[in-house]
Amino acid sequence: MAPSENKSVDKECELRGFWLTRIVFLRSLAFIYSVAFAVSLFQNKALLGEDGILPIPVYMNRLRSHFKLQSGETKVSSFLSVPTLFWFVPAQHTDTALNIISNTGLVISIGVMLQGSANMFIMGTLWVLYHSIVNVGQRWYAFGWESQLLETGFLAIWLVPVFSIQLLPVNTPTSRVCIYGYRWLIFRIMIGAGLIKIRGDKCWHDLTCMNYHYETQPVPNPLSWFLHHAPPEWHRIETMGNHIVELLFPWLLLVPHRKITALAGCVQILFQVVIIISGNFSFLNWLTILPAIFCFDDGYLQRFFSKTTRYYVSVAGKLSVKFQNKPARYQRAVLNGMIGMLLVFLSIPVVQNLLSSKQQMNTSFDSFRLVNTYGAFGSITKERTEVILEGTMDEVITSSTTWQEYEFKCKPGSVHRRPCLISPYHYRLDWLMWFAAFQQYHHNPWFVNLVAKLLEGNTEVRKLIEHDPFTNSTRLPTYIRAQHYRYQYTPLGSENSAVWTRKYLKPYMPHVSLQQLTDWRESNGFVKDPAKKETTTKKSEENPRKPVKYFNFDRENLSYPIIGLLFVLGLLVLRLFRREMDLYYDSSMGNVDKEIQDILSRASELDVDEVSGKATVEDLTKDCLVGKEKAE
């Protein structure tokens, strides 16, 4: 091809669609899904399994007690209030179900990440599987990023074709409703985080919050020590910058101007990268980058792809306009319109919450978690305290008893241990131990049962601990206690090799034996086979997930109109699926469309620099056009 032709093609490839954006987004979302399912695979048996710290069968018994159901019974109303596949899983098969769900989700998400494309069935499966885990995850899954992943994953279902898994599906250009839906999502995330701060802790007003944040955050990373010792003036600049990014720049996301939107997207992504560098916040900030990807069209992203791929995208854009099947296009437009109306309707309580002086943080207003409200660090802890577990094999406790400390995977323990770097992976037990430090142990049944599991030497639970001092011992500990310490970073320039200094405060939980916890465990249903024992405590009579009411919106009542709308959407999806199948198999029209898809699918390897079989993409396009004309 002549240089002049190269320039013309490059100019023609100044793309304004979102084909490449969708590829980047799907691979990024699949990566987050793969991390989430990996965390589930390696930790949930100990956390939620049949013999876990907070067993799913015990939780399901409490749900059935709340909904006045018999053992093993499930009703539509109960499923709509707490949608999860575990309603249909016998208690004795909980571990198997957890493994199947986690492995299936992990394999599918890795496949999407490698392929860069998917269809509604694939994305819907990922959403249903993770939703099933989150809704029985109890305290381990009670954080905003879980709902955020579900909301992000729900929109992704409508971003892709019903049936095709082609990288560039000509008949399914990227949905504008989903594009603006993701921009609306990143706007709500940032504005919610900004508003909760200025309505919360006083230190956000006097610009001193960052003086404490790096030391007191849940799980510091290796850079946190250095960032904490930055000058106070720099911390004030950081705090002010946080307000600007979270309260001012999000409004640019709503401006219908390509360059302004891209600028806002760059700011949000850079902000999330800075947070990722400064601490271990699970996959929260990685996930928050995803909706910002839709601030960039193909014109911005094409520089990261090969020239061949850009050619194919240019062809796909032309073919989608010229040859998209009209009935399918109209049905897709109706589907997108209904999705848009659903987002608008479910955004009403979210906007009301943002405008309220009593703003709730990280709340879902419907049981399907389709549109949620978000926020983070409305208050900052000024001192870091840690709960340290200690065990002994002594039969009688005296002043000379030797206590040995347990060391967790990532949370501070030994003062000489360097902070870890794990994000986007997440240790759920370590994260909750941070919350336990400024609460009381008897308000956290999971903490007491954790101690019981360590006393009985539960193999799966011990895998959650970095160092169990009794692993190589022939005996298990007879007693375990918890001590409360104040932790501080060592001063800058200290000759001490330690990262932390700590000061003993008081006992957190007195020493207990396994025998002393037996009655408590039985009364709370934490027994080996909870299916054989119905819980009879007052807690079992309470609703484990109280419906959130807000300005006439009730989560349980919202379930019925939502499920009705989803049913209609399902009918449209089936109609689109039939249309795609007709196009795929039709003897006259379908063969040409299949030929076009086959040609475009050659771009699935994004690193390919040569087009095999043809000299230029223009020749390929010409072949497609000729074939189309013959068919007509």
Secondary structure, 3 states (H helix, E strand, C coil): CCHHHHHHHHHHCCCCCCHHHHHHHHHHHHHHHHHHHHHHHHHHHHHHCCCCCCCHHHHHHHHHHHCCCCCCCCCHHHHHHCCCHHHHCCHHHHHHHHHHHHHHHHHHHHHHHHHCCCCHHHHHHHHHHHHHHHCCCHHHHCCHHHHHHHHHHHHHHCCCCCCCCCCCCCCCCCCHHHHHHHHHHHHHHHHHHHHHHHCCCHHHCCCCCHHHHHHHCCCECCCHHHHHCCCHHHHHHHHHHHHHHHHCHHHHHHCCCHHHHHHHHHHHHHHHHHHHHHECCCCHHHHHHHHHHHHCCHHHHHHHCCHHHHHHHHHHHHHHHHHCCHHHHHHHHHHHHHHHHHHHHHHHHHHHHHHCCCCCCCEECCCCCCCEECCCCCCCCCCEEEEEEEEECCCCCCCCCCCEECEECCCCCCCCCCCCCCCCCCCHHHHHHHHHCCCCHHHCHHHHHHHHHHHCCCHHHHCCEEECCCCCCCCCCCEEEEEEEEEEECCCCCCCCCCEEEEEEEEEEEEECHHHHHHHHHHCCCCCCHHHCCCCCHHHHCCCCCCCEECCEEHHHHHHHHHHHHHHHHHHHHHHHHHHHHHHHCCCHHHHHHHHHHHHHHHHCCCCCCCCCCCCHHHHHHHHHHHHHHHC
